């Protein structure tokens, strides 16, 4: 698929009603640390979290769509105020469908950000599909836009900066 320009990305982002994001490889560097007794640790990028909180303050709906359940993800997303934390189902289209029904929106109304093969099915259905810079090549070939920034290194912030530019909002005005 041919990739769109930043100008086209911003135009399309201005009309989304939900930003759906994978976790591992998008919010994180794709590393998962396992300790004794099943303790799971992940490193989340703090600026990504800040911009998610700002977007939520602005009123953008955000959903996490992850194929595996993680208490670390629950904790971080709850800390940020994300309402839709969808985990534990490899079929991400089926995983997000009840949320779309609840919000009374369709797949065309969402932007989805992923990084891996498991994300391709939802990327194909989403109104706007985005991959992070370190996505697998097959996903990069499928999506409409690829970030300059790697997952876990500020890619979510990059996308949300484009969103705020698109809607004409200075993120500083949302800091509370």
N, C-alpha and C positions, 0 to 999 in steps of 0.2 A: 504494500500500500504506500502511496506517496504521502510524505509527511507534510503537515500544514505549517504555515509561517506563524511566528509569534503573534502577529496582528490577527490572523484568523483564529488562533488559540484563544486570545483575549475576547474576541467577538463571541465565540462559542461559549466560553466560560461565563460570560455575562448573563447567559440565559439558563444556566443549570439550576436545578432545584435541590440537588443532592450531590455531594462529593463522596464517592465511595473509594476507600483505600484499603489495600492489602497491608499487612503488618510486616512480616519477615521479608527483608530485602527492600522495603519501601520506607517504613519508619525506622527500621534497623539496618545494620550492615549485613544482614542475613545470618549473623552468628547467633547461636543459642548455647548458653552455658548451662550444663547440668551439674548439680552438686549432690552431696549425700542426701539420701532419702527423697530423691526426685525434685529437689529444689531447682527451679528454673530461673535463670537470670537473662535479661536482654538489655542492651544498651540502646536507649532512645535518644534521638537528637533533640536537645532542649529547644532550639529555635523552631523546629517543626511543631513542637508542643505549644509554644507561644502563639504561633500563627494559627493553629487549630483553635485555640481558646479565643483569639481575636475574631476569627471567622464565625465561631459560634455566637460571640457577643453581637456580631453584625446580623445574625439570623440565618446564616447558611446552615442547612442540615448536613451533617457528616455521619457517615456510616463506616465502620470497620468491617471488612469482609475477609475472614481468614479461614483457611481450610483446616486448621488445627486449633484446638482450644488451649489457651495459656492464661494462667492466673496473672502472670506479669502483664499481659496485654489488658486484662480486666482492670488491674490496679492503675495502670498508666492512663487508660482512656477514661476511667471513672474520675481520676484526678483532674483531667482536662474538661470534664463535663460532657463527654460524648455520650449521647443517649442510645445510639444504635451500635452495639458491640456484637456483631454476628460472627460466631466462631464454630468450628467443629464439623464442617460439612465440606467435602471436596468440591461438590457442585455449587459453585458460587452464584450461579444464576438462580437456582432453587433456594439458596440461602437468603438472598436479598429480596426475592419476590414478595414475601409477606410484608416487608418494610415498605416496598413501593405501593402495595395495596393500602397499607395503613395511611401513607402520606397522600394517597390518591394521585400518584404520578406514574409515568411509564419509564421504560428503559431509555427512551429518547431524552428524558429530562435529567439524566445523570451523567456525570463524568466519572470514569473509573481509572484508578491508577494501580498498576501491577508491575510485576517483574519476572514472572516465571511461567512455565508451560500451563500450570493449573489456572492461570489468569486469562488465558486466551479466550475461552468460551464467553466469559462476562465482557471482556474487552470488545468482542465482536457484537454484542447486544447493546452495549452502552451508546448513548448519544454522542459521547466524546471519549475516546480511548487514549490513555497516556501510559507510557512506560518510563521508568527511571533509567538513568544513563547506564547503569550496570545490569540492565535486564538481559535475559537470554536473547539470543539473536532472533529466534522464532517469534517471540513476543514483539521485539522491535520491528519486525517485518509486518506485523499485524496492526499495530497501533497507529494513530494519526499524529502523535507528537511524542518525542523523546526528550526528557529533561537534560539539561547540561550537567546537573548535579546528580551524584550517585545516591541511591537509597541509603538511609542512615547517616547521610552527610548534608542534609538540608534540602532534599528534593521536594518534600511536602511544602516547605516554606517557599521554595521557588514557584511552585504551582499556585500557592495562595497569594504570593506577591503579584502574579499575573492576574489572578482573580480580582484582587483589590484595584489594580490598575484598570481592569475592564469595567468595574462598577463605579469607578471614580471616587474611591474611598481611601483616605490616608489611614493606614493601620494605626498610626500614633493616636488618632482620634478615638480609637476603640480600647485603648489601654485603660483599665479600671483598677 
